Amino acid sequence: MLKDRNETSHVYNEDTARRLYDSIPANYPEIRRTYEGIRDRAAKLSGKA
């Protein structure tokens, strides 16, 4: 997932862009876990947990 993310910063090739786009569903579970972890930590730090 991180490799794909880093590659998106400099994609000028349609085939590469399509491959990265197609990889989103496979990466989604990790993206969701990362989001939830950040959300939960922010809530704890702000006293809203």
CNS distance restraints for C-alpha pairs under 8 A (distance, minus, plus):
assign (resid   1 and name CA) (resid   5 and name CA) 6.17 0.50 0.50
assign (resid   1 and name CA) (resid  27 and name CA) 5.84 0.50 0.50
assign (resid   1 and name CA) (resid  30 and name CA) 7.92 0.50 0.50
assign (resid   2 and name CA) (resid   6 and name CA) 6.07 0.50 0.50
assign (resid   3 and name CA) (resid   7 and name CA) 6.11 0.50 0.50
assign (resid   4 and name CA) (resid   8 and name CA) 6.31 0.50 0.50
assign (resid   4 and name CA) (resid  20 and name CA) 6.20 0.50 0.50
assign (resid   5 and name CA) (resid   9 and name CA) 7.25 0.50 0.50
assign (resid   6 and name CA) (resid  10 and name CA) 7.93 0.50 0.50
assign (resid   7 and name CA) (resid  11 and name CA) 6.47 0.50 0.50
assign (resid   8 and name CA) (resid  17 and name CA) 7.41 0.50 0.50
assign (resid   8 and name CA) (resid  20 and name CA) 7.45 0.50 0.50
assign (resid  11 and name CA) (resid  16 and name CA) 6.86 0.50 0.50
assign (resid  11 and name CA) (resid  17 and name CA) 6.24 0.50 0.50
assign (resid  12 and name CA) (resid  16 and name CA) 7.91 0.50 0.50
assign (resid  12 and name CA) (resid  17 and name CA) 7.53 0.50 0.50
assign (resid  13 and name CA) (resid  17 and name CA) 6.20 0.50 0.50
assign (resid  14 and name CA) (resid  18 and name CA) 6.04 0.50 0.50
assign (resid  15 and name CA) (resid  19 and name CA) 6.22 0.50 0.50
assign (resid  16 and name CA) (resid  20 and name CA) 6.22 0.50 0.50
assign (resid  17 and name CA) (resid  21 and name CA) 6.07 0.50 0.50
assign (resid  18 and name CA) (resid  22 and name CA) 6.03 0.50 0.50
assign (resid  19 and name CA) (resid  23 and name CA) 6.30 0.50 0.50
assign (resid  20 and name CA) (resid  24 and name CA) 6.85 0.50 0.50
assign (resid  23 and name CA) (resid  27 and name CA) 6.33 0.50 0.50
assign (resid  24 and name CA) (resid  28 and name CA) 5.88 0.50 0.50
assign (resid  25 and name CA) (resid  29 and name CA) 7.94 0.50 0.50
assign (resid  27 and name CA) (resid  31 and name CA) 6.25 0.50 0.50
assign (resid  28 and name CA) (resid  32 and name CA) 5.99 0.50 0.50
assign (resid  29 and name CA) (resid  33 and name CA) 6.24 0.50 0.50
assign (resid  30 and name CA) (resid  34 and name CA) 6.10 0.50 0.50
assign (resid  31 and name CA) (resid  35 and name CA) 6.18 0.50 0.50
assign (resid  32 and name CA) (resid  36 and name CA) 6.12 0.50 0.50
assign (resid  33 and name CA) (resid  37 and name CA) 6.06 0.50 0.50
assign (resid  34 and name CA) (resid  38 and name CA) 6.25 0.50 0.50
assign (resid  35 and name CA) (resid  39 and name CA) 6.06 0.50 0.50
assign (resid  36 and name CA) (resid  40 and name CA) 5.98 0.50 0.50
assign (resid  37 and name CA) (resid  41 and name CA) 6.13 0.50 0.50
assign (resid  38 and name CA) (resid  42 and name CA) 6.08 0.50 0.50
assign (resid  39 and name CA) (resid  43 and name CA) 6.19 0.50 0.50
assign (resid  40 and name CA) (resid  44 and name CA) 6.24 0.50 0.50
assign (resid  40 and name CA) (resid  49 and name CA) 7.27 0.50 0.50
assign (resid  41 and name CA) (resid  45 and name CA) 6.18 0.50 0.50
assign (resid  42 and name CA) (resid  46 and name CA) 6.12 0.50 0.50
assign (resid  43 and name CA) (resid  47 and name CA) 6.04 0.50 0.50
assign (resid  43 and name CA) (resid  48 and name CA) 4.85 0.50 0.50
assign (resid  43 and name CA) (resid  49 and name CA) 5.07 0.50 0.50
assign (resid  44 and name CA) (resid  48 and name CA) 5.90 0.50 0.50
assign (resid  44 and name CA) (resid  49 and name CA) 4.84 0.50 0.50
